[in-house]
Each structure stands twice: as C-alpha cells, then as structure tokens.
Amino acid sequence: MHSKVVVLGGGPGGYAAAFMAADLGLETTIVEADTRLGGTCLLRGCIPSKALLHVAKVISEARELTHDWGVQLDKVGVKIDALRARKEKVISTLTGGLKQLAKQRNVRVIHAKGVFENSTSLRLEGGDPTTYTEPRLTFDHCILATGSTPTKIPAFDLPTDRVMDSTGALELKDIPDSLLVVGGGYIGLEMGSVYAELGTKVSVVELTDGLLPGADRDLVKPLHNHLSKRFANIYLNTKVAGLKDLKNAIEVTFEDEKGKRTEQFSRVLVSVGRKPNSVGFGLEKTKVKVNQRGFVEIDKQQRTADPNIFAIGDVAGEPMLAHKASHEGKVAVEVIHGEPAQFDAKAIPAVVFTDPEIAWAGLTESQAQKEGRKVEIAKYPWAASGKAQALGRTEGVTKLIVDPETERILGVGIAGPSAGDMIAEAVLAIEMGCDVHDLSQSIHAHPTLSETLAFAAEAHLGFATEIYRPRKG
C-alpha cells in the first residue's frame, strides 16, 4: 500500500492535518492504534474532563443559588452510572462524527500501530486487520502526531486501581470518600474539582510553593482562594515520600519542613505531567532527531531532520495543547502542498478549566521579568463589573501586559467564569498588533464579562469609568 501523505496518530492534530491534506487533493491515510479517532484529547482527556467539569459547575451553581440567593432546590444527588454513560455518549458522538468526516473526504483510516521501517515506510502491527490489506505502508510524506502519555513515577506505580492517572480518574469507577491529588497542575486541579463537587473529600499536594507552577500569580490567587474552600487540604512545599497499599486505602507519607507524617486516602490521583510518545515507533531507523526530553526536533515548518517526516503536537514540543497541535498540523500540510507556511503564532492561549477558570495568552508578567523586558501592567478587578456582581462572581481579574513605548498589547491574563471563551479576543488582539486604544475603543456589549478587557485597557489609559485609577504621569 502507498499513500501520498500518512498521518501517524488520529488525535486533534492528526485528524486536522489529514482532513486538510484531503481537502487540498492529497491522497491521505491516518494510522491510529486505537479503535476510534480522537486521540487522548477526545477519548481520555479534554472532552470527557470538560463534560464532567460542566456537571461540577452546575452542582456548584445550584449550591450557590441555595446559599446566596435563597432559591430552594431539592438535594442534589448523583447517579454515577448515568453520569458515566452520558460522558461516554459525548465521546461516541464525536468519534462517530470524525469517522464520518474521514469517509466523506476519502481519507483511508487504518487502525494499527505504525512503526517506521525507514524514512518512507511503516510496518503495521496489530489493531484491526480488516482496515488494511498489507502489513507495509509506504509514503511520500509522513506527519508524526503520536501525542503524549501521563508521566509515571515508578515508586507510585502500585498494582492497585486505587492509585490512578488522569485516564483512570476519568473512568469514574466510583465516588471515593477521599482523594489525594499528587501535583498542583491543571489536570490534577480540574479532576480534583470534579470529584470535590461529586462529594469526595479532596486534598492536593504540590512540591512547589504554589498551585499551577509557572502561571501568573495574580490569576492563580482567585483560584487558590476558591479551592481552599472546596478542597479539604492544599499542601504546598510538600513532597510525597511514599505510597503504601493497605488494600482498603492508600497510606501516603508526606514530607515537609516539619518532617514526615502519614495519611490515608480512598484513592490517589498521580498527575505530575505528561511525556511525549517518541519511543517504540522506530524513529531510530529514520533521520529524525529526538532531544533528551523525548521531544522530536522540528523547525518552524514542522520539518524534522528527515526530509520525508514532519512532526506536530505533543511529540513536537511544548506547550502540549490540542489547539496548538491542530494549527501545527495545518502548517505541515501547507508545507507539503508547496506553500510557504510556517508556525509563527504570537499567542497560544492556555486555559485551566477549573472554577474559576484561568486563561492567558502572549507574554506573561513573570516571563517579562525573566527576560528583563520593561512592560506596564493594567488590571481590572471584577468587583467593579456589573455582570460579575450580578453573577456573584466578583473574585475575577482581567490583566493586560503592555509595551510602554508602543502601547501594544503583549499579553493578557483572565481569571473568572468563562475566561477560556474570553481569551479568544485577546489572542486576536495580540496577533493583529492591537494597542490599548484599539481595545478600549472597540465597543463591548454591556453587561458582559468580556467588557472587562476594554475596561482593563481604559484603566491603563487612566479613564476607566467603574474604577478610579488615574494614569501616573
């Protein structure tokens, strides 16, 4: 078998690349080991977690209505089987849609593991033999989109399902009495939020001095304050020194400045990051170069050191985000098609879908400090927002990073409900080279949360209506 373009991996980057290649008239094949398209994001990550986070949000809002607004609601109960079934229905609907889209575009889909024999051929292993007629697939160009998997710590890899990774947590086998989340990153906090709203006593332990290491502290503060009310404990500057299986619980040994102590939890979620899937695919039989962290080395056109092979998504470097993978996939296809495309995004949005949500794009304040760049910071507190007051969500903040000379917007950070949706305007502003005047003079609907972007620009200029903050100088 031969194909002009082969995409190894059927995740959001892989199927986006394959569909675009087909749209451009290129004979295209997807090789995916799973029985369904969608990759980690759709099958075991972004989509199922957001479906469960939606349920958690509804439960949280129902509680707030009862407590703050005097709305009498029946006691919330959770039918775990129905919840699990609904999550699976969301996944099956989307994977079914991808299967149909591939068929409409005449994209061949092979369900097997693809291993490089050399720079122009793959050996097909296992999977569904009915989806391929020969064990060898040759190609003119291959786009490597093999994604990533949860990082495992050998000492924590106990032979029990009471110790879970993110995939296990999403299976929702039960609603445990207690859960320890090891790692204060976005995956752990999102899943911890889900279980907390379902009734689990959740604790989180983080080795550093703050949740979401690397994220803007002004954005993390509202989230930390909220989670401190919903979680049983947040342990910072604390190490997990060991796990012990007690059969009916997991005994965890903590170590901090005060010494060692132990606690027991019904389940433990180990969420300490992800690693690229670059081993086991025969890359050593090609000219592709892999760095010490396991990422495939690429240039701005997604080209690897092998002229026949491109790489996109998690395997091609951070940030490990589905939308970055999709964009890279389209760049790779355009290059294969002969167009002068390259990945030159000024802003890749990042979103943490906790409550409140956190989102940012472009330059952050901490990055500016690290690089020694002079910037100006403008903040708009949501306590001054009419919509935030109406929602009872005044803890939020909208923050701009501005170039002091050109007044161009270099970065934006938002903490609060719907921050993930609002950050799109910020991305467009950064990509278009907008300055604070452009943002402040664009009429935003009132009352909305999105108008806080314009209000933050007005605050920078010194004429914000809802707050008094005259510009210095």
Long-range contacts (C-beta under 8 A, 24 or more apart in sequence): 1-29, 1-132, 1-133, 1-134, 1-136, 1-137, 1-138, 2-137, 2-138, 2-139, 3-27, 3-28, 3-29, 3-108, 3-137, 3-138, 3-139, 3-140, 4-28, 4-139, 4-140, 4-141, 5-29, 5-139, 5-140, 5-141, 5-142, 5-143, 5-333, 5-336, 6-30, 6-31, 6-114, 6-122, 6-137, 6-139, 6-141, 6-142, 6-143, 7-31, 7-142, 7-143, 7-145, 7-329, 8-114, 8-122, 8-142, 8-143, 8-144, 8-145, 8-146, 8-281, 9-39, 9-144, 9-145, 9-146, 9-147, 9-313, 10-34, 10-36, 10-37, 10-38, 10-39, 10-98, 10-109, 10-145, 11-38, 11-39, 11-40, 11-41, 11-42, 11-145, 11-147, 11-313, 11-322, 11-325, 12-38, 12-39, 12-41, 12-42, 12-313, 12-322, 12-323, 12-325, 12-326, 13-39, 13-145, 13-147, 13-312, 13-313, 13-322, 13-325, 13-326, 13-328, 13-329, 14-39, 14-143, 14-145, 14-312, 14-313, 14-325, 14-329, 15-39, 15-98, 15-101, 15-102, 16-325, 16-326, 16-329, 16-330, 17-143, 17-145, 17-312, 17-329, 17-330, 17-332, 17-333, 18-102, 18-107, 19-101, 19-102, 19-105, 19-107, 20-329, 20-330, 20-333, 20-334, 21-333, 21-336, 21-337, 22-105, 22-106, 22-107, 23-105, 24-333, 24-337, 26-333, 26-336, 26-337, 28-105, 28-107, 28-108, 29-107, 29-108, 29-109, 29-110, 29-137, 29-139, 30-102, 30-107, 30-108, 30-109, 30-110, 31-110, 31-112, 31-113, 31-114, 31-122, 31-124, 31-137, 32-109, 32-110, 32-111, 33-111, 33-112, 33-113, 33-114, 33-126, 33-127, 34-111, 35-111, 35-127, 35-128, 36-95, 36-98, 36-99, 37-95, 37-98, 37-99, 37-102, 37-109, 38-91, 38-94, 38-95, 38-98, 39-145, 39-147, 40-147, 40-148, 40-149, 41-322, 42-91, 42-94, 42-95, 42-98, 43-91, 43-95, 44-166, 44-167, 44-170, 45-166, 45-170, 46-322, 47-90, 47-91, 47-94, 48-87, 48-90, 48-91, 48-170, 49-166, 49-170, 49-187, 49-190, 49-191, 49-194, 49-353, 50-353, 51-86, 51-87, 51-90, 52-83, 52-87, 52-170, 52-172, 52-194, 53-190, 53-193, 53-194, 53-353, 53-354, 53-355, 55-83, 55-194, 55-197, 55-198, 56-193, 56-194, 56-196, 56-197, 56-198, 56-355, 57-197, 57-355, 59-197, 59-198, 60-197, 60-355, 64-392, 68-392, 69-392, 78-175, 78-198, 78-199, 80-172, 80-174, 80-175, 83-172, 84-171, 84-172, 87-170, 87-172, 110-137, 114-281, 115-280, 115-281, 115-282, 116-142, 116-281, 116-282, 116-283, 116-285, 116-286, 117-282, 117-285, 118-285, 118-286, 119-285, 119-286, 119-287, 119-306, 119-307, 119-308, 119-309, 120-308, 123-282, 139-308, 140-308, 141-308, 141-309, 141-310, 141-336, 142-308, 142-309, 142-310, 143-302, 143-309, 143-310, 143-311, 143-312, 143-329, 143-332, 143-333, 143-336, 144-281, 144-283, 144-288, 144-296, 144-304, 144-309, 144-310, 144-311, 144-312, 144-315, 144-316, 145-311, 145-312, 145-313, 145-315, 145-325, 145-329, 146-276, 146-277, 146-278, 146-281, 146-313, 146-314, 146-315, 147-276, 147-277, 147-313, 147-314, 147-315, 147-325, 148-274, 148-275, 148-276, 148-277, 148-314, 148-315, 148-320, 149-274, 149-275, 149-277, 150-270, 150-271, 150-273, 150-274, 150-275, 151-272, 151-273, 151-274, 151-275, 152-270, 153-270, 153-272, 155-242, 155-243, 156-182, 156-240, 156-243, 156-268, 156-270, 158-243, 158-245, 158-250, 159-245, 160-245, 160-247, 160-250, 162-245, 162-249, 162-250, 162-266, 162-267, 162-268, 163-243, 163-245, 163-250, 163-267, 163-268, 163-270, 164-267, 164-268, 164-269, 164-270, 165-269, 165-270, 165-271, 166-191, 166-269, 166-271, 168-269, 169-195, 169-269, 175-199, 175-200, 176-200, 176-265, 176-266, 176-267, 177-201, 177-266, 178-202, 178-203, 178-232, 178-264, 178-265, 178-266, 178-267, 179-203, 179-265, 179-266, 179-267, 179-268, 179-269, 180-204, 180-205, 180-250, 180-252, 180-263, 180-265, 180-267, 180-268, 180-269, 181-205, 181-269, 181-271, 182-240, 182-268, 182-269, 182-270, 182-271, 182-272, 183-270, 183-271, 183-272, 183-273, 184-208, 184-210, 184-211, 184-212, 184-213, 184-234, 184-236, 185-212, 185-213, 185-271, 185-272, 185-273, 186-212, 186-352, 186-353, 186-354, 187-271, 188-269, 188-271, 189-223, 189-227, 189-352, 189-354, 190-352, 190-353, 190-354, 191-269, 191-271, 192-227, 192-231, 192-269, 193-227, 193-230, 193-354, 193-355, 196-230, 196-231, 197-230, 200-266, 201-232, 202-230, 202-231, 202-232, 203-231, 203-232, 203-233, 203-234, 203-235, 203-263, 203-265, 204-231, 204-233, 204-234, 204-235, 205-235, 205-238, 205-240, 205-254, 206-234, 206-235, 206-236, 206-237, 206-238, 207-237, 207-238, 207-239, 208-236, 208-237, 209-236, 209-237, 210-236, 211-236, 212-352, 212-358, 214-366, 215-352, 215-358, 215-360, 215-364, 216-360, 216-364, 216-365, 216-366, 216-399, 216-413, 217-366, 218-365, 218-379, 218-397, 218-399, 218-413, 218-415, 219-358, 219-360, 219-397, 219-399, 219-413, 219-414, 219-415, 220-358, 220-415, 221-415, 222-356, 222-395, 222-396, 222-397, 222-415, 222-416, 223-352, 223-354, 223-356, 223-358, 223-415, 225-395, 226-355, 226-356, 226-395, 227-354, 243-268, 274-314, 274-320, 276-314, 276-315, 276-316, 277-314, 277-315, 278-315, 300-342, 300-343, 300-344, 301-331, 301-332, 301-335, 301-341, 301-342, 301-343, 302-328, 302-331, 302-332, 302-335, 302-343, 303-335, 310-335, 310-336, 319-348, 319-350, 321-348, 321-350, 323-348, 323-349, 324-348, 345-431, 346-430, 346-431, 347-411, 347-426, 347-427, 347-430, 347-431, 349-420, 349-423, 349-424, 349-426, 349-427, 351-419, 351-420, 351-423, 353-420, 355-417, 356-393, 356-395, 356-396, 356-415, 356-416, 356-417, 356-419, 357-414, 357-415, 357-416, 357-417, 357-418, 357-419, 357-420, 358-413, 358-414, 358-415, 358-419, 359-413, 359-414, 359-415, 359-419, 359-420, 359-422, 359-423, 360-411, 360-412, 360-413, 360-414, 360-423, 361-411, 361-412, 361-423, 361-426, 361-427, 361-430, 362-401, 362-409, 362-410, 362-411, 362-412, 362-426, 362-427, 362-430, 363-401, 363-410, 363-411, 364-401, 364-411, 364-413, 365-399, 365-401, 365-411, 365-413, 367-411, 368-401, 368-410, 368-411, 374-404, 375-401, 375-402, 375-403, 375-404, 375-410, 376-401, 376-402, 376-403, 376-404, 376-460, 377-401, 377-402, 378-402, 378-436, 378-456, 378-457, 378-459, 378-460, 379-456, 379-459, 380-452, 380-455, 380-456, 380-459, 380-464, 380-467, 381-467, 382-416, 382-449, 382-452, 384-455, 384-466, 384-467, 385-447, 385-449, 385-451, 385-452, 385-455, 385-466, 386-446, 386-447, 386-466, 387-447, 387-448, 387-449, 387-451, 388-416, 388-449, 388-452, 390-447, 391-417, 393-417, 396-449, 396-452, 398-452, 398-453, 398-455, 398-456, 399-456, 400-436, 400-439, 400-453, 400-456, 400-457, 400-460, 402-435, 402-436, 402-460, 406-435, 407-435, 407-436, 407-437, 407-460, 408-433, 408-434, 408-435, 409-434, 409-435, 409-436, 409-439, 409-457, 412-453, 414-452, 414-453, 416-449, 417-449, 418-449, 422-449, 422-450, 422-453, 425-450, 425-453, 426-453, 436-460, 436-461, 437-461
